[in-house]
């Protein structure tokens, strides 16, 4: 059974008051896949809808080893020191056995986790596209309602997840390190087309000269790429997350980005388009879930999968039969005349 209306109202009031335990409870509710929990989550979000506060949503991506956690912890600490309320939504790859988070972001960002002006929430991806949690968009709305004015979404790594995250944030930041190796160049080129800001990390010690050279190369490369928006030309920043140098330059770039979009009314347009894409993504996910749990489909699924594997039935034909079974539209053969 779902929660009582009074319970939802109490949870709404607690989230709006910024109570961390209530926020964690609300996030757990919207991440649940139980049907009764989904109904409660929708009621919760509907009640909070008028109270969603404007924030700057920043996506952070980069290859493993580039220093994403170190950067986010340093950058988050810099922002809380400026009086900002920072929420970090770090999407973990899911454990194949338990379905839970593997990376443990509160351990990786222990200092930021203790900061009273910060909130870190590692969410298992559940095997969704490239490690992007299905409910990350809803969690973003929850932390905004709780008063957080900077929301950082960290992706697992490099892959299709970047496209999903780029469609749910305002500014997309690509973190790179000097001397990443030729094997990453193809990946970087594809993701750089999504980036609003390229940040070269580890610009200290023996790597400083190499980092400066890399930053110059990326600036040159960006001039050859078409910007994602007419309101903003992507920039390159040079930092050392370990020594907490250059973080102010990153935030200045974020502020310029926000101002450029606000002046051109581009941010409202980007978020409106993201909302439209969210609707279609939710529709696809819901239809896929409904298809898998349908009794008629379940009765055919094992047989058709076996026939596809054996090469007896084309995948397109099998898919069409499953859809027809789900919709109840499969044509029956005509009976002969008596």
Buried (B, 14 or more C-beta within 10 A) or exposed (E): EBBEEEEBBEBBEBBBEBBEEBBBBBBEBBBBEEEEBBEBBEBBBEBBEEBBBEBBBBBBBBBEEBBBBBBBBBBBBBBBEEEBBBBBBBBBBBEEEEEEBBBEBBEBBEEBBEBEBBBBBBBBBBEBBBBBBBBBBBBBBBBBBBBBBBBBBBBBBBBEBBBBBBBBBBBBBBBBBBEBEEEBEEBBEEBBBBBBBBBBBBBBEEBBEBBBEBBEEBBEBBEEEEEBBEBBEBBBBBBBBBEBBBBEBBBEBBEEBBEBBEEBEBBEEBBEEBEEBBEEBEEEEEEEEEBEEBEBBEEBBEEBBEBBEEEEBEEEEBEEBBBBBBEEEBEEEEEEEE
